[in-house]
Amino acid sequence: MTQKTNEILSKELNEKGILRLTLNDPETKNPLSELMMDNLISELDNASINKEVKVIVIGSTGDVFCSGHDLKDLKDANDKNKDKELYFQNLFQKCSKLMQLIVNSPKPVIAEVGGIATAAGCQLVASCDLAISSECAKFATPGVNIGLFCSTPMVSLSRNVSKKNSMNMLLTGDMIDAKEAKRIFLINDFVSLENLTDAVMNLAEKISKKSQPIIKIGKKAFYKQLELSLEDAYKYTSEVMTQNMLKEDAIEGINSFLEKRDPSWKDK
């Protein structure tokens, strides 16, 4: 059953443990307003400790996945806010907190991109662990075109896309299509719009059948080892593998493979 967090964000948790969070403000192009970010942060926090949630999908309604920060809000704050520097600092820190929550969540997060994703909306896509888009989706970091360089979006962008391709998007502000987004590894794949939700849910369901404690271990290790030197990464992941091997699900997984049967996960 779908429950409304409020009018601009809906959530649905199905029987397979897949939580869908849907940006539902198409009239204003699903911007990352303060209210939208507050609710996404709240839902991600709750999902991280909810044992019923196995995978999180972030989707949207309308032909724009997410337009990034609301420029009208930025203009109003600049015109009317007495302490505008503090306001902007808090706003961009809140956005950064949201992106880090996605990366640090113990649950895999998949972006379902049915339309245009620009600026912080593109950042949202890049921050997710996986991303599938429709063939009509487009992506851009166009801040340079309006005198506001996409500095925070570049963090997640540059950690997924090569330096040259990241800089091309950041310096030109040009829109790229789904084919190019896949080529530069901003997304995993693209499908027709009518097949998008099925493709994402099939992927989410496949992941939901894995051992959740082991997924948690693996996701944390993946992002941490990226920050380390080659030698330290191997040292760290060797310890992770050792601790993983001591988990009951590791033993069950090996036994089920050798016995040619489906595993029955034990760890919670």
Secondary structure, DSSP 8 states (H G I E B T S, - for coil): --EEEETTEEEEE-TTSEEEEEE--GGGTS---HHHHHHHHHHHHHHHH-TT--EEEEEESSSEEE--S-HHHHHHHHHH-TTHHHHHHHHHHHHHHHHHHHHH-SS-EEEEE-SEEETHHHHHHHHSSEEEEETT-EEE-GGGGGT---TTHHHHHHTTS-HHHHHHHHHH---EEHHHHHHTTSSSEEE-GGGHHHHHHHHHHHHHTS-HHHHHHHHHHHHHHHTS-HHHHHHHHHHHHHHHHTSHHHHHHHHHHHTTS-------
